Amino acid sequence: MPSVNMRQLRDTKKLKTWLRAGKTVELRERDRVIARIVPENAVESHGNWPDFEAIAKEIFGDRKLSGSHLVIRERGRY
């Protein structure tokens, strides 16, 4: 990830080039990251999470399950 310090921030040409390329830029002050500049059209990385909605639909189909009875039952344990 490219980074710039406060003085280099004046060179907006390089900063704009990175942002247009979709890169997030770290803003540093004395070698410490103080901010990240994220391009407007950046795509968020969601990681490798499973599709919980699809799994639930596969297991339960179109049924809607209420969890309120579980909450009421568990309150009695404490």
C-alpha positions as CSV (number, residue, x, y, z in Angstrom):
1,M,0.0,0.0,0.0
2,P,1.5,3.3,-1.0
3,S,2.1,5.9,1.7
4,V,2.9,9.6,1.9
5,N,3.9,11.8,4.8
6,M,2.5,15.2,5.5
7,R,5.1,17.1,3.4
8,Q,4.6,14.7,0.4
9,L,0.9,15.3,0.5
10,R,1.5,18.6,-1.4
11,D,2.3,16.5,-4.4
12,T,-1.3,15.9,-5.3
13,K,-0.4,14.5,-8.8
14,K,1.0,11.3,-7.4
15,L,-1.8,11.0,-4.8
16,K,-4.5,11.4,-7.5
17,T,-2.7,8.8,-9.7
18,W,-2.8,6.2,-6.9
19,L,-6.4,7.0,-6.0
20,R,-7.6,6.7,-9.6
21,A,-5.9,3.4,-9.8
22,G,-8.0,2.2,-6.9
23,K,-5.2,2.1,-4.3
24,T,-5.7,3.1,-0.7
25,V,-3.0,5.5,0.5
26,E,-1.7,5.7,4.0
27,L,-1.0,9.2,5.5
28,R,1.9,9.1,7.8
29,E,3.4,11.5,10.4
30,R,6.8,10.6,11.7
31,D,6.6,7.1,10.4
32,R,3.2,6.5,12.2
33,V,0.0,5.9,10.2
34,I,-2.5,8.6,11.1
35,A,-5.1,8.0,8.3
36,R,-5.9,6.1,5.2
37,I,-7.3,7.8,2.1
38,V,-9.7,5.4,0.3
39,P,-10.8,6.0,-3.2
40,E,-14.5,6.6,-3.7
41,N,-15.1,3.6,-5.9
42,A,-13.1,1.1,-3.8
43,V,-14.6,-2.3,-3.5
44,E,-14.6,-3.6,0.1
45,S,-13.0,-6.9,0.7
46,H,-15.4,-9.2,2.5
47,G,-12.9,-12.0,3.1
48,N,-13.8,-15.6,2.7
49,W,-17.0,-15.7,4.8
50,P,-19.5,-18.4,3.9
51,D,-22.8,-17.4,2.5
52,F,-24.9,-17.9,5.7
53,E,-28.1,-16.9,4.0
54,A,-27.8,-19.6,1.4
55,I,-26.9,-22.2,4.0
56,A,-29.9,-21.3,6.1
57,K,-32.2,-21.4,3.1
58,E,-30.8,-24.8,2.2
59,I,-31.5,-26.1,5.8
60,F,-34.8,-24.4,6.6
61,G,-36.2,-23.5,3.2
62,D,-38.7,-20.6,3.3
63,R,-39.7,-21.2,7.0
64,K,-39.3,-18.2,9.3
65,L,-38.0,-19.2,12.7
66,S,-38.5,-17.1,15.8
67,G,-35.8,-17.2,18.5
68,S,-37.9,-15.6,21.2
69,H,-38.8,-18.9,22.8
70,L,-35.0,-19.7,23.1
71,V,-34.4,-16.3,24.8
72,I,-37.2,-16.9,27.3
73,R,-36.0,-20.4,28.1
74,E,-32.4,-19.3,28.5
75,R,-33.4,-16.4,30.9
76,G,-34.6,-19.0,33.4
77,R,-31.1,-20.5,33.6
78,Y,-29.5,-17.4,35.2
